[in-house]
Amino acid sequence: QVQLVESGGGLVQAGGSLRLSCAASGRTFSSYAMGWFRQAPGKGRLFVAGIIWSNGNTYYADSVKGRFTISRDNAKNTGYLQMNSLKPEDTAVYYCAAAADSTTWVVLTMERGYDYWGQGTQVTVSS
């Protein structure tokens, strides 16, 4: 079993920055990709960004391109989401997820592409 624990959420003013972390642990952590999703009140969970563990390839939702950066530290089994120029519409619960097996980016932009999920961390951006 793999456990994912997010941290780094909080309250920030519009234009500010936050860095989310996702620490992975378990008997043997080995996954193909990590993704970040977010869920605003009353809305579904949406893909934000993803990264392939082995080669660092990344993919972003259009709404965050140029503002958010996903990265990973393989030695620490930890993924990160650096969020800059935050907007009130970025307010949501942010979840990290891990995909166990190789798949396409089309699948990795969907919830069903992931096998493990963290508990979520709240990000609130005030105007």
C-alpha positions in Angstrom: 0.0 0.0 0.0 1.2 3.5 -0.8 0.4 6.5 1.3 0.5 10.1 0.0 0.5 13.0 2.4 0.1 16.6 1.1 1.2 19.7 2.9 1.8 23.3 2.3 -1.7 24.6 1.8 -3.0 27.7 3.4 -4.4 31.2 2.9 -2.7 33.6 0.6 -3.6 36.9 -1.1 -4.1 37.1 -4.8 -0.8 37.4 -6.6 1.0 35.4 -3.9 2.6 32.0 -4.0 2.4 28.7 -2.2 4.4 25.4 -2.5 2.6 22.2 -2.0 4.4 19.0 -1.2 3.3 15.4 -1.6 5.3 12.8 0.4 4.9 9.2 -0.7 5.6 6.2 1.5 4.8 2.6 1.7 6.3 -0.9 1.7 7.8 -0.2 -1.7 7.0 3.0 -3.4 7.2 2.7 -7.1 4.9 4.7 -9.4 4.9 5.8 -13.0 3.6 9.3 -12.5 2.3 11.8 -9.9 -0.5 14.2 -10.5 -2.1 17.1 -8.8 -5.9 17.7 -8.9 -8.1 20.3 -7.3 -11.7 20.4 -6.2 -13.5 23.7 -5.6 -16.7 23.8 -3.6 -19.6 22.3 -5.5 -17.4 21.2 -8.4 -15.7 18.1 -9.6 -12.1 17.2 -9.1 -10.0 18.6 -12.0 -6.5 17.9 -13.2 -3.9 20.5 -12.6 -0.5 19.1 -13.4 1.3 15.8 -13.8 4.9 14.5 -13.9 6.5 11.3 -14.9 8.8 10.1 -12.2 11.5 8.6 -14.4 12.2 11.4 -16.9 10.5 14.4 -15.4 8.2 15.0 -18.3 5.3 17.3 -17.3 1.9 18.3 -18.4 -0.4 21.2 -17.2 -4.0 22.2 -17.4 -4.4 25.3 -19.5 -5.7 27.3 -16.5 -2.3 27.0 -14.7 0.2 27.0 -17.5 2.9 29.6 -16.8 1.9 30.0 -13.2 2.3 26.5 -11.6 5.3 24.2 -11.8 5.3 20.6 -10.9 8.5 18.9 -9.9 9.8 15.8 -8.0 12.6 14.6 -5.8 13.1 11.0 -6.5 15.5 10.4 -3.6 12.9 11.8 -1.2 9.8 10.2 -2.9 8.3 13.6 -2.8 6.5 15.7 -5.4 5.9 19.4 -5.4 3.6 22.0 -6.9 4.9 25.5 -6.9 2.0 27.9 -7.4 2.7 31.5 -8.3 0.5 34.4 -9.3 -2.4 32.8 -7.5 -5.9 33.9 -8.3 -9.1 33.6 -6.2 -10.3 31.0 -8.7 -7.4 28.8 -7.7 -9.2 28.3 -4.3 -9.8 24.6 -3.8 -8.8 21.5 -2.0 -5.6 20.2 -3.8 -5.0 16.5 -4.0 -1.9 14.6 -5.1 -2.2 11.2 -6.7 0.1 8.4 -7.9 -0.3 6.3 -11.0 1.2 2.8 -10.6 1.6 1.8 -14.2 2.6 3.4 -17.5 -0.2 5.1 -19.4 -0.8 8.1 -21.6 -1.2 11.7 -20.7 -4.8 11.6 -21.8 -5.5 9.0 -19.0 -3.2 10.9 -16.6 -5.5 13.9 -16.8 -8.3 11.8 -15.5 -9.0 10.6 -11.9 -9.2 7.0 -13.1 -5.5 7.2 -14.2 -4.4 7.1 -10.6 -4.2 4.4 -8.0 -3.4 6.2 -4.8 -4.6 9.5 -3.4 -3.7 11.9 -0.6 -6.2 13.4 1.8 -6.0 16.9 0.3 -4.8 20.2 1.4 -6.9 23.4 1.4 -5.6 26.4 -0.7 -7.6 29.7 -0.2 -6.7 32.7 -2.3 -8.3 36.0 -1.1 -9.0 38.9 -3.5 
